[in-house]
Amino acid sequence: MPFSLNEIKDRALAFSRDWEGTPSERAEAQTFWNEFFAVFGVTRRRIASFEEYVKPARARYEESGGKGGFIDLFWKGTLIVEHKSSGLDLDSAYKQALEYFDGLAERDLPRYVIVSDFARIRLYDLDSRTRNEFPLKDLYKNIKLFGFIAGYTTQRIEAQDPVNIKAAERMGRLHDRLRESGYEGHKLEVFLVRLLFCLFAEDTTLFEPMGSFRDYLENCSHKDGSDLGSRLAHLFQVLNTLESKRQKNLNETLAVFPYVNGQLFEETLSIPTCDRTIREMLLDCCALDWGRISPAIFGALFQCVMDEEGSARRRNLGAHYTSEENILKLIKPLFLDDLWAEFKASKRSTKKLFELNKKIARLKFFDPACGCGNFLVIAYRELRLLELEILRAVRASGQRHLNIFQLVQVDVDQFYGIEIEEFPAQIAQVALWLTDHQMNMMVSEEFGQYFRRLPLKHAAKIQCGNALHMDWNDVVSVYDVDYILGNPPFVGKKEQSAEQKADMAQVFAGVKGRGVLDYVTAWYMKA
């Protein structure tokens, strides 16, 4: 488990003192960086290598007389470090680091560059285009800049972030390739949902160290992809096995993965036969920063996967996707505005704040046409953001030492749904788990205590079936549910299929004039 931020600060201070005044010889650089990573509780050799050879672009390769270069420290897809002896120019070190980019594969390009001469550390974030420099003695004041090492980085999750589109497209292509190979139906859907979880866990410290999933794929499977299916099957088995129940001689590369639970990896699937292309597609998926994925991606992902099925089939199934902006327009007046008003009225009373926290942890939400779970995911996220503000207000009232493991009470098992298709129903459940972890990372950064819910002990109840044929009380009792929300499919009378007309007849039995009603009215009748 990662160190708390306070512990990292203490270790950073000790590290700076150990190295301050030490003769800054270039030969000491590797020891320096091994100990630097140890400050954050990370073993450098698990994630990064020293003196990584890079062959530059052809023109520069010819200019250099056929010689490449060696990166001082390289963490694939994340970080390049260029280290110089004390007093040398850090600008030239940064320029040298950028020259290596031409020789790297697209998926290996890093987001961060660090240059240092022992006495100074300079960090570049190439995504945000920021640069921060400070003397070594001030490392403890700047540890949040290196949250990507310890797993404390909280990303700005934006629906319009291009990474969402890239993720949907790459997963869609992987889906198509597997289906073309004959691996399809239920097993393909479960397989993809598991990969989705692993990709997210890879970039958000659910898997430690960061990058362990990609490393496993790259280092433990053949480049031709022939054994990729069996390697993934073995990994899924490990993720479904308590650490205490695993074989003692389990390979260390697999032993680092945690027990997940939640029944996500419980079912035994037939093993897909993979090839070089499938392996490359999956590694390309790994290259994305899944920590930046918006909850809305799961709907977009499903839509991308379904594209080849044709727009007519999607309309018949009622598959449709509501923007985050429109979801907020619904949930704010439904319940969120009132809860925030209650929070503002309670800010001066610790007792009232705790009572409000307990209240929101008891609320239950139900979407009887949940699709990929967008309404539930965003409602859950907003509830967790309110809870975070409540805890901040409690701390501001003078209670400095809060046990967040007891005080964070809002959980995914407050959410219920019905979805007619199996794949989006599975995505909805996983999306809520992943959103939960995103919010847990925000709590961790805010309070300096690493907080995660693993193994998974609670889950949203998403039932697969036709909501118009089901007794909704079998999903959640009418006496327990507080809010019913969602966006059931709108299908006019002329566009309704025979099955949908039969649904209408069943729901509106004995009601005259039902033939002119839109399909969506059946959900209102059931509610």
N, C-alpha and C positions, 0 to 999 in steps of 0.2 A: 504494500500500500504506500502511495506517495507520502512524503513528509508534509507536515502542516507548513503553512507559510512562515509562521513564527520560528519553527525549527530550521527552515531553510535560511532565514535571516541570520540566525545564530551561527549556522555552519558557514555562511558566506563571510561573516565577520572574522571567523577563525581562519578561513582560507586566505583572506586578504592579509591578515597579520602574519601568517606563515610565509607568504611570498614577498611581503614588503621588505625591501632591503636585501633580498637574496640576489646574488650575482645573476644577472639576466642573460645567461648564455643560451644560444639557439638550441643547444643540445638538450636543454631542460624543458623544451616546449611540450613534448609528449606527456611528461609527468605533470606539467601544469594543467593540461587539458583533461587528463584522467581525473585529477583531483577537482577540477572545475565541475565536471559532470557529477562527481560524487556529492558535491554540495547539494544537488537537487535529488539525490537518492537514485541516480541512474548510473549503471555500469557502462562506461563508454563503449567497450568492445561489443556490447549487445546491439548497438544501434549505429555506430560510426567506425570508420577505418582511417588509419593514418597512411600518408604517402600513397594515395590512390592515383594510379597512372591514368592520364587522359591524353588521347591523341587529338590535337587541335584540328580545326577546319583545314581543308586541303591547302589553301593558299598560305596560311600561317605555318602549316607543317613543312611546306617546301622552303619557306623563308628560314625556318629554324634548322635546315639541313636534315630533315627527317626525324627530328627529335620532338617528343611530346613533353608533357609537364607532369608534375606530381602535386596533387592537392594535399596541403598539410593535414587537414581533417575533413572527411566527407561523410555526411549523413544523407543518403539518397532521398531526393525529393524534399529535403527539409533545410539542410545547412551546409555551407562551406566555411571553413576557417582558414585564414591565411595569417601565419604568425611570423613576426620579424623580431630581430634582436632589439634590445632597448635603444630607443632614440631614433630608430629608422622611420622613414616616411610612411604613414598609414594610408595616405591617398594612393601611393603607388601599389601598396599591398592590396587595396580594394580593386584597383585596375587589373592587377594580376589575377585576382579571384574571378573577375568577370570574363577574362579571356578563356577560362576553362569551360565556359558555358557552351561554346561552339562544339566541343568534343563530347558533350553529354547527350544522352537520349532525352527526348522530350519529357518523358515521365520521371526522369531523375533530376530535372532542374529544381534547384532549391528556392525556397521563399526567403531564407535568411542568409546573410553573410556577416561573419564576425572577423574583424581584423584587430590584432593586438601586438603590443611590444612588451608584454608583462606589466608595465606600469600603467598602461591605458588600455581600455576595452572600448571598441566602437561596434555597434550593432546596426545593420541595415535591414529593414523590412521592405522587401522589393514589392510586395503587394500594396502596402499602404504608403510606400515611397517616403518612409521616415528614416531618420538617422539619429542615433543617440550615442553620445560619447561621455565617458566619465573616468576618473582615476580608479585604479584597482581598489583603493581603500573605501570607495563609495559603492562597491558592488552590493552590499547589503541593502542600500537604499534603492537599488534598481532591479531587484530580483523579479518584479512583475514583468519586466521586459522579456525575461527568459521563461515565461510561463509555458511556452511551447515545449520546453524540455521536461518540466515537472508535470505537465498536464493541467495547469491551472489557467490556460488561455481560454477566455470566453469570447467566442466569435460574435460579430454582429450578423444576425441571421436575417437576411433580406430575400424576399420572394423574387426580386428582380436580379439577384446575383447570377451572372452567367454560369457559375458552377452548377446551378440547379438544372439548366438546360443540358449542359455537358453530361451530368450524371444520368439524366433521363435517356439521353441519346445512347450513351455507352451501354447502359444496362439493357436498353431495348435491342441493340445489336447483338449483345451476348445472348439474350433470350431467343432471338431469331436464329442464330447459329446453332444453338442447342436443339431448338425445335426442328430445324432442317435436318439435323443428324438423326432424328427419330426419338429424341428424349423430350417428351411432351406431357401435357395433361397435369394431373395432380402432383406428380413427382417433380416436374419442372417448376411448378409454382412454389412448392415448399423449398426446393433447392435455391431458387432466386431470393426468396424471403430470408433464408439463412445467410446467403451471401450479403444481402443488404445489411443485415445486423452486423456481420463481421467487418464490413467496410466502414460502417459508422463507429463501431467499437475500436477499430484501428486508430482513429484520429481523435478519440475523446477520452483516452485512458481507461476505458472499460477493459481493454487489453493492455497489459504492461509487459515489457516496455512498449512505447509507441513504435509502430512499424513492425511489430512481431508477426502480423498476418502476412504482410507483403514479404518479409524475410523468409517466412515458412514456404510461401509459394515459390520464391526465386531460388532458394537454396536446397529445398527438399523435393522438388519435382523436376523431371527431365525437361529440357528445352523444347522437345518435340511434343510435350503435353500428354504423352501416352499414359503416364501414371497419375495425372492431375486428379482425375475422378476419385481414385482410391485414396490419394493423399487427403483430399477434402473430406471424404467419408471418415477417415481416421480422426481428423480434427473435430468433426461434428460429434463423434463418439466421445472424445476427450471432453468437449464442452458440456456434455450431458453426464459426466461422471464426477462425483465428489473427489476432491483431491486425496482424501484418505482412502478411497476405494480404488485408486489407480494403481497400475502395476509399478513396482518399485524400479524397474529397469526402463521406464518410459523415457524416450529420447528427450533431452533437455529442451530442444526446440519446441516440443509439444507440451512439456510439463509446465511451461510458463503461462499457459492459457488457463483462465479461471473456470470454475464451475458456474454455469449460467442458470440452469434450471428454467422455470417458466414453461416447460414442455416444448420449447421452441426446437430443440434438437433431439427430442425423444423418439420420434418415428424413424424407423429404419427404411431408408430409400434405396432403390436400385441404383447402382453406381453408373454415372454417365461415362461414356467413352469420349475422351477429349482429344484434341489435337493441338498443334502449335498455334493455330489461329485463336482457338478458344483460350488458351493460356495467355496469349498476348492481349486479348481483349480484357481478360480479368485483371491482368497487371496494369493495363491502361485505366481501368476503374480504380485500382488502388492508388494511382498517381494523383487523383483528385483529393481535395481537402474536404472530407465528408463532415467535418465539424462545422462547416459553413452552410450545410444544407438546410433549407427552410422546411418546416413541417409540410408546407404546401407541395414539396417535391414528390411526396408519396402519391398524391393524386396525379400529378403530371407524369410521374414514372409509369403508373398503371395505364394512363392514356397512351403514352408512347408505346408500351408493350402491346396494347390492343390495336394499334393503328392498322395493321395488316388485316384485321378482322372486318374492316369496312365500317363506314359511318352508319349504315342501315342497322347493323347488328348492335352497335353501341346505342342507337336511339331506342331500339326495341328493348334493350335491357335497362334503359333509363340511366345509362352511364353519363354523368354530367359533372362538371367541376365548378365549384363556387369559389370566387377569389377571396383572399384573406380580407380584403377591404370590405366586401359585402358580408362576410361572416361577422365581422366586428360590428357592422351596422345592425345586425340582428341581436347579437348577444349583449351589446351594451345596454340597450333599453330593457332587454328581457331580465337581466339580473346583475350585470356588471356595474352599471352606474349606481344602483342602490347600494351595492356592497362597498364601493369606493366612498360614497357619501357617509356610510356608517363608519368607515375607517377614519375619515377626517374628523368626525364627531367624537371619536374614541381616542385620539392621539395623546391626550393629556392624562389618560387613565390606563395604567398598566393592566389593571384587572379587566377593563373593557376590551383591551387589545387581545388579551389571552382568550377571552370569551368569543371574540370575533374569529380568532384563529380556529377555535374548536368548531364554531358554526360552519365555516367554509369547508372544514374537513368532513362534515357530515352530509353535505349536499350531494345529491345524486342526479346525474344527467343521462338522458336517453335519446339516441338518434335512431329511429326505426327505418331509416334508409341511408345508412352511414357511408356507403361507398368505401373509399380509402381512409375515412375517418377524419377528414379535414375539420368539420365542425367540432368534433370531440377534442381533437388535438389542440386547436386554437383556444377552445374554452378551457382546457386543462392548463395550457401555457399561461393564459391570463389570470387564472386562479392562483397559480404558483407565483406569478409576479406580484399579485396582491399580498400573498403570504410573506414574500420577501420584504415588502414594505412594512408589514406589521412587525416583523422581527427587527428591522432597522429601527422602527419607532420604539420598540421595547428597549433596545440597546441604548438609544438616545436618552431614554428616561433615567438612565443611571445603572442599568443592569449590564455590566460590561462583559461578564463571562456567561455566555449562553451556551447551553448544550443543544446544538442544532440537531443532534441525532434523536432527541426527544421532541424538539419543538417543530420540526418540519413534519407536518401531519397530512397535508393534502397528498393524495396518492391516486394511482391510475384505476384502482378498483372502485372508484366512485363513478366510473363511466361505463355505459352500456350501449350496445348497438345491435342492429339487425342488418345484414347485407345478403343479397340473393346469390352473389357470386363468391366462390371460395377465396380466390386470389386477393381481391381487395379487402375481404374480411380479415385475412391474415396480415396484410399490410397495415390495416387500421390498428390492430393490436400491437404490432411491432413499432409502428409510428408513435404510439403513446409511450412505450418503453423508452424510445430514443429521445423523445421530447422531455421525458422525466429526467433523463441523464443530463441533457443540456441545462435544465434548470438546476439540477444538483451541482453542476460545475459553477453556475452563477453563485449559488449559496457558498460553495467552497471558497471561491475567490473573495467574497464579501466578508466572511467570518474567519478565514485563515485555517479552517479545519476541512480536511479532505472528506467529502461526503458522497458516497455512492451507494446504490441499492443493488448489491450483488452478493449472493445469488438472488435472482428475481423471485420474490415471495408473493407479490400481488400482480394481478393482471386485469385489464379491462375485460368485461364479458361481451364479446362480439360473437353473436350467433349467426351462423350461415343458414339462410332459408328465405322463403317468401313471406315477408312481413304481413301480407294480407291474408295468409292462410293460418297464421300463428296466433296463439293467445299471448299477448305481450306480457302478461303477468308471469309467464314462464321464464322471461328474461329478467324482468325487474317488476316487483309488485307495485301496483298503482298507489299503494299506501306509502311506499318508500321513495318513489321518484319525485324530484322537486321540479325538474324542467325537462320538457320534451322539445327538441329542436332538430333542425336539419333542413334539407331541401329535397323532398321526394320528387320523382320524375313527373314532369308535365308532358302529357301525351293527349292531344285532342281526340275527339271521338272518331274522326276519320283515319287517324294514324294508328289507332289501337289494334294490336294483334288479337287473334282469337283467344289466346291465353289471357291477355289483359282484359278483354271483354268478359271472360268467365270470372276473373277476379272481381270485376265491378258488380257482376250479378250476385256473387256470393256476399260481398260486403253490403250491398244495397238491396238485399232480398226484401221484396215487398214494397220497395219505394218506387213510386211512379215517376217517370221522366228521367230515370237514371241514365238512359242512353245518350243524353246530350251532355253529360258531365265529363269533365277532364279526368284523366286517370289519377291525378294528384289528390282529388277530393276523397278518394278511398282512404288515404292516410288520416285525413281530418275526421272522417267517420269513425275510424278505428280508435282514434285518440279520444 
